[in-house]
Amino acid sequence: MNDPRAKPLTAHLTMRHLRMVVAIVEEGNLVRAAKRLNMTQSAVTKALQEVEALTRARLFDRTNRGVVPTLFGDTLAEHARLVLAQLMHAEEHLADLRDGKGGRVAIGTLLAASAELLPRAIAQLRRERPKLVVKVVEGTDDVLIPALRAGDLDLVIGRLSERPETLTLKQEVLTEDFACVVARRDHPLTRRKTLALAELTEWEWILPPPETNMRRQIDIAFLEEGLDPPAHAVDSVSLLTNRQLLLAADYLGVFPAQVARQEAALGGIVILPVALRATAGLIGITTRANVRLSPATEVFLQMLRTIASQLA
């Protein structure tokens, strides 16, 4: 039963309260949170007491090492981050409306889209909107999808994730993708005109981490042919690191098709004549559902669609 004496949060919880809760959760210490917010510790303590009175819940447990959020504290901090992110987006939206050419877009990108699709879209958009600020965060979907849900990113571009939490997000297909097995130009296997997966199992591989969709699909490609997944020396999604490792030794690697073609055109990397059929997938855009995007983000989405159709 609701307490008739309870005060509604929307009427009494302020932006100062929300910033404070987030700061305490992220800092894990009232002194550091106060310093981050440019407040005194006593002011932070008083504000925390106000929030706990409003929510009628203990938000943090005090320990000899600092403070640890309770379930109530973590929940309020999650909502606070979304509110603060939306307020920041509103500020950017208003600035975009004022000058018509500015704005800001925060993009999460997976490797499959980082070679051609995303750079070309950014370059074209910046020519049309020179005041637009673009923030690019590279990573795997286990990092990018939570950041998108929290409001830290406006969209994620790359292979569409199969993670369960994407069911509450909006996904749009742009183009198809598959993965290629690659090696350095002087690798012994590059002298072969045809290859089978069974002939590649004795080599050491550079592979994406186990939690990625690509890694799961690579393993499936081998299992479908009755083979154990390849032994690997390195787990990495860093294009720069993987390229240098491939050039330095006789590793085998797996690149998305767009990345593999671009690297092969530069001359140091060769695409081996073997298929990883299970790696066929879709490149697309993931955004939060039922959230109005800023004009700058909408323009960028349209640019991505245009560039994707040209590449296809």
C-alpha positions in Angstrom: 0.0 0.0 0.0 1.3 3.5 -0.8 2.1 5.8 2.0 -0.2 8.8 1.7 2.5 10.9 3.4 5.2 10.0 0.8 6.4 12.9 -1.3 6.5 12.2 -5.1 10.1 12.1 -6.3 9.3 14.1 -9.4 8.3 17.1 -7.2 11.2 17.0 -4.8 14.2 15.1 -6.3 16.5 17.6 -8.0 19.2 17.4 -10.7 21.7 18.1 -7.9 20.4 15.0 -6.1 20.8 12.8 -9.2 24.3 14.0 -10.0 25.3 13.3 -6.4 23.9 9.8 -6.4 25.8 9.0 -9.6 29.0 10.5 -8.2 28.8 8.5 -5.0 28.2 5.2 -6.9 31.1 5.9 -9.3 33.5 7.2 -6.7 32.6 4.8 -3.9 33.6 7.4 -1.4 31.8 10.5 -0.1 35.0 12.6 0.1 35.9 11.9 -3.6 32.3 12.4 -4.6 32.3 15.8 -2.8 35.5 16.8 -4.6 34.1 15.8 -8.0 31.0 17.8 -7.4 32.8 20.8 -5.9 30.9 20.4 -2.7 31.9 19.9 1.0 31.5 16.4 2.4 29.0 17.7 4.9 26.8 19.0 2.1 27.0 15.7 0.2 26.1 13.8 3.4 23.1 16.2 4.0 21.9 15.8 0.4 22.2 12.0 0.6 20.1 12.1 3.7 17.5 14.1 1.8 17.4 11.6 -1.0 17.1 8.6 1.3 14.3 10.3 3.1 12.5 11.0 -0.2 13.0 7.4 -1.5 12.3 5.9 2.0 15.3 3.5 1.4 18.9 3.1 2.4 20.9 3.8 -0.8 24.4 3.0 0.5 26.0 0.8 3.0 28.9 2.4 4.9 32.1 0.4 5.2 35.6 1.1 6.5 36.7 1.5 2.8 33.9 3.9 1.7 30.3 3.3 0.6 28.7 0.5 -1.4 25.4 1.0 -3.2 22.4 -1.1 -2.1 20.0 -2.5 -4.7 18.0 0.8 -4.2 21.1 2.9 -4.8 22.1 1.0 -7.9 18.6 1.3 -9.3 18.3 5.1 -8.6 21.8 5.6 -10.1 20.8 3.8 -13.3 17.7 6.0 -13.7 19.7 9.1 -12.8 22.3 8.4 -15.5 19.4 8.2 -18.1 17.9 11.4 -16.9 21.2 13.3 -17.0 22.0 11.8 -20.5 18.6 12.9 -21.8 19.2 16.4 -20.4 22.5 16.6 -22.1 20.9 15.5 -25.4 18.2 18.1 -24.9 20.9 20.8 -24.6 22.6 19.5 -27.8 19.2 19.3 -29.5 18.5 23.0 -28.7 21.9 24.0 -29.9 21.4 22.1 -33.1 18.1 23.8 -33.7 19.7 27.2 -33.1 22.4 27.0 -35.8 21.1 24.1 -37.9 24.6 22.8 -38.7 25.9 21.7 -35.3 25.1 19.1 -32.8 26.8 16.1 -31.4 26.6 12.3 -32.1 28.1 9.6 -29.9 28.7 6.4 -31.8 29.7 3.0 -30.7 31.3 0.9 -33.4 32.2 -2.7 -33.8 35.1 -3.7 -36.1 32.9 -4.7 -39.0 31.8 -1.1 -39.6 35.0 0.7 -38.8 36.9 0.1 -42.0 34.6 1.7 -44.7 31.1 2.4 -43.6 31.6 4.5 -40.6 34.6 6.6 -41.8 32.9 7.4 -45.1 29.7 8.4 -43.4 31.5 10.6 -40.9 33.5 12.3 -43.6 30.5 13.0 -45.8 28.4 14.3 -42.9 31.2 16.6 -41.7 31.4 18.1 -45.2 27.7 18.9 -45.0 27.7 19.9 -41.3 31.2 21.2 -40.4 30.2 22.1 -36.8 29.0 18.7 -36.0 31.0 16.9 -33.2 31.3 13.1 -33.6 32.4 10.9 -30.7 33.4 7.4 -31.7 33.8 4.6 -29.1 35.2 1.3 -30.3 34.5 -1.9 -28.5 32.6 -5.2 -28.4 28.9 -5.5 -28.0 29.1 -6.6 -24.4 30.5 -3.1 -23.6 28.7 -0.9 -26.3 25.1 -2.2 -25.8 25.0 -1.4 -22.1 26.5 2.1 -22.9 23.7 2.6 -25.4 21.1 1.5 -23.0 22.5 3.9 -20.4 22.3 6.9 -22.8 26.1 7.3 -23.2 25.8 6.5 -26.9 23.3 7.6 -29.5 23.7 4.5 -31.6 25.8 1.4 -32.2 27.0 0.5 -35.7 28.4 -2.9 -36.7 27.3 -6.5 -36.7 23.9 -6.7 -35.1 24.1 -8.2 -31.7 22.4 -11.4 -30.6 22.6 -10.5 -26.9 19.2 -10.9 -25.1 19.1 -7.3 -24.0 18.9 -6.1 -27.6 15.3 -7.3 -27.6 14.3 -4.0 -26.0 16.3 -2.0 -28.5 15.7 -1.0 -32.1 17.8 -2.7 -34.8 18.0 -1.8 -38.5 19.8 -3.9 -41.1 22.1 -2.0 -43.5 24.0 -4.7 -45.3 25.3 -8.3 -45.2 28.7 -9.3 -43.9 30.9 -12.4 -43.5 34.3 -13.1 -42.2 37.6 -13.9 -44.0 40.6 -15.9 -42.9 43.7 -13.7 -43.4 47.5 -14.1 -43.1 50.6 -12.1 -44.0 51.6 -12.1 -47.7 54.5 -14.5 -47.2 52.7 -17.0 -45.1 53.2 -20.6 -46.3 49.5 -21.0 -46.9 49.3 -18.2 -49.4 51.0 -20.4 -51.9 48.0 -22.7 -51.9 45.2 -22.1 -54.5 42.6 -24.1 -52.5 42.3 -24.7 -48.7 40.0 -26.6 -46.4 39.4 -25.7 -42.7 41.0 -29.0 -41.7 44.3 -27.7 -43.1 44.2 -24.6 -40.8 43.9 -26.3 -37.4 47.6 -26.7 -36.9 48.3 -23.0 -37.0 48.0 -20.5 -34.2 45.2 -18.0 -34.6 44.4 -14.4 -33.5 40.7 -14.5 -32.7 38.0 -12.2 -31.2 37.3 -12.8 -27.5 34.9 -15.7 -26.6 32.1 -13.4 -25.6 31.7 -11.9 -29.1 29.3 -13.1 -31.7 32.1 -13.4 -34.3 34.0 -15.8 -32.0 31.0 -18.0 -31.5 30.4 -18.2 -35.2 34.0 -19.1 -36.0 33.8 -21.9 -33.5 30.6 -23.1 -35.1 32.2 -23.0 -38.6 34.8 -25.6 -37.4 32.3 -27.7 -35.4 30.0 -28.0 -38.4 32.9 -29.7 -40.3 33.6 -32.0 -37.4 36.7 -30.1 -36.3 37.7 -28.7 -32.9 37.8 -24.9 -32.9 41.3 -23.6 -33.7 44.0 -23.1 -31.1 44.6 -19.4 -30.5 47.5 -17.4 -29.1 45.8 -14.1 -28.8 42.2 -12.8 -28.0 42.0 -9.3 -29.6 39.6 -7.1 -31.5 42.2 -4.4 -32.0 42.8 -3.9 -35.7 46.2 -2.2 -35.2 47.5 -4.9 -32.9 46.1 -7.8 -35.0 47.6 -6.3 -38.2 51.0 -6.0 -36.7 51.0 -9.5 -35.2 49.9 -10.9 -38.6 52.7 -9.1 -40.4 55.3 -10.2 -37.8 54.6 -13.9 -37.7 52.8 -16.9 -39.2 49.5 -16.3 -37.4 46.1 -16.7 -39.0 43.4 -14.1 -38.2 39.8 -13.4 -39.0 38.6 -10.1 -40.3 35.2 -8.9 -41.3 34.9 -8.8 -45.1 35.1 -5.0 -45.4 38.2 -4.9 -43.2 39.8 -7.8 -45.0 39.4 -6.2 -48.4 40.8 -2.9 -47.2 43.8 -4.6 -45.6 44.4 -6.8 -48.7 44.4 -3.7 -50.9 47.2 -2.2 -48.9 49.3 -5.3 -49.8 50.6 -6.7 -46.6 47.6 -9.0 -45.8 46.2 -11.8 -48.0 42.7 -13.3 -47.8 43.0 -17.1 -47.8 40.8 -19.2 -50.2 38.7 -20.8 -47.5 35.1 -20.1 -46.4 33.7 -19.6 -42.9 30.1 -20.1 -43.8 28.8 -19.8 -40.2 30.1 -16.2 -40.0 27.6 -14.8 -42.4 25.7 -12.0 -40.6 24.2 -8.6 -40.8 25.7 -5.1 -40.3 23.2 -2.6 -39.0 22.3 0.2 -36.6 21.1 -0.3 -33.0 19.4 2.5 -31.2 17.2 2.8 -28.1 13.5 2.1 -28.7 10.9 4.8 -28.2 13.5 7.5 -27.8 13.4 10.6 -29.9 16.7 11.1 -31.6 18.4 14.5 -32.0 18.3 16.1 -35.5 22.1 15.5 -35.8 21.7 11.8 -35.0 18.8 11.5 -37.5 20.9 13.1 -40.2 23.8 10.7 -39.4 21.5 7.7 -39.6 20.4 8.7 -43.1 24.0 9.2 -44.1 24.8 5.7 -42.9 21.9 4.3 -45.0 23.1 6.1 -48.1 26.8 5.0 -47.7 25.7 1.4 -47.0 23.6 1.2 -50.2 26.6 2.5 -52.2 28.9 -0.1 -50.6 26.4 -2.9 -51.3 
